Amino acid sequence: MTITAAWVRTLKKCKELVIVTDSRLNGAKKMDCGQKVITLPRSDAFICFAGSTEWAYPLMHQVANAISTYEKSATRAQDITVLKSHVLKVFEDLLETVHDASGDEGIPSAKFLFGGYSWVRKEFLIWRIHFHVPKLQHPPKGRQEQTRTVAEESRFVAVPVKKWCGQSWIFSGDTEYEDDARRRLALLLQSRGKAPHQVSDFKFDWEPFEVIRDMLRDVESNPFLFRTAHIGGAPQVLKIYEHLNSRYLGVDWKRPDGSGSDLYVCGRRTLGYETPALWVLDPDTLISRHPFYSASSDLDI
């Protein structure tokens, strides 16, 4: 499974949407380099997943292709609020191609976070997308069944994330990890005097990232958790800006043996001869560096 955070980070005069997730894929084996968040071809939107890759990867990549080949969407003329409906229609259409499923294998076992910048509403928007299966309703005795079947009512739905004092944010993943992340976030904000009840103007900075960073470090530092936890690997970071562009950040992530750190991009450890042309986040200082710019470069990152 997964632990993912998406939130609107406030800077001095602008805002940005930040998405962070772990990198572990689970199954008959564990793989700590699975890319879970992708920027969509129009560059002002993202999608990421939690759950079965067997469902998530085909749906995510077909949505990306659908956007890139549909001019109205690819050029951003289709606002993110309309794009959300387009994504749901693509998902539903793809679901119709599934056949010969055994038992519950035909029910999508993945959920998604989707969002981006709305040029119509002038704000960042985030939705949680999941497959909704209604509970079976039995009609009263003697009354003919008039309602549609459960299969006909089952569908993908998009639910807007809640806001905390006007700030959009969400943790998504396994219930146990979501609960742990929310608890850690509340304690972190309160310890710094930045909780909503402690300040008059509540804003998020990097706190959700710090929560996931610490959760992943706890996994790596405990041999039992490293073998059994459903989350792991280096954190993946994506930013979406108000100027309708997006950018992945690399992360300097310490080796489990403590011998140093390596540069990770989208969960993958880069090779020694690679010099990715992107900003690299120090997970402790929360300061970014770039291999081609000096520390004094006046650039928006």
ABEGO torsion letter per residue (X at the ends): XBBBBBBBBBBAABBBBBBBBBABBBEABBBAABBABBBBAAGABBBBBBEBAAAAAAAAAAAAAAAAABAAAAAGABBAAAAAAAAAAAAAAAAAABBGBBEAAABBABBBBBEEBBAAAGBBBBBBBBBBBBBBBBBBBGBBBABBBAAAABBBBBBBBBBBGGBBBBBBEBAAAAAAAAAAAAAAAAAAGABAAABABBBBBAAAAAAAAAAAAAAAABAAAAAABABEEBBBBBBBBAAGBBBBBBBBBBBAAGAEBBBBBGGBBBBAABBBBBBBBBAAAGBBBBAABBAABBBBX
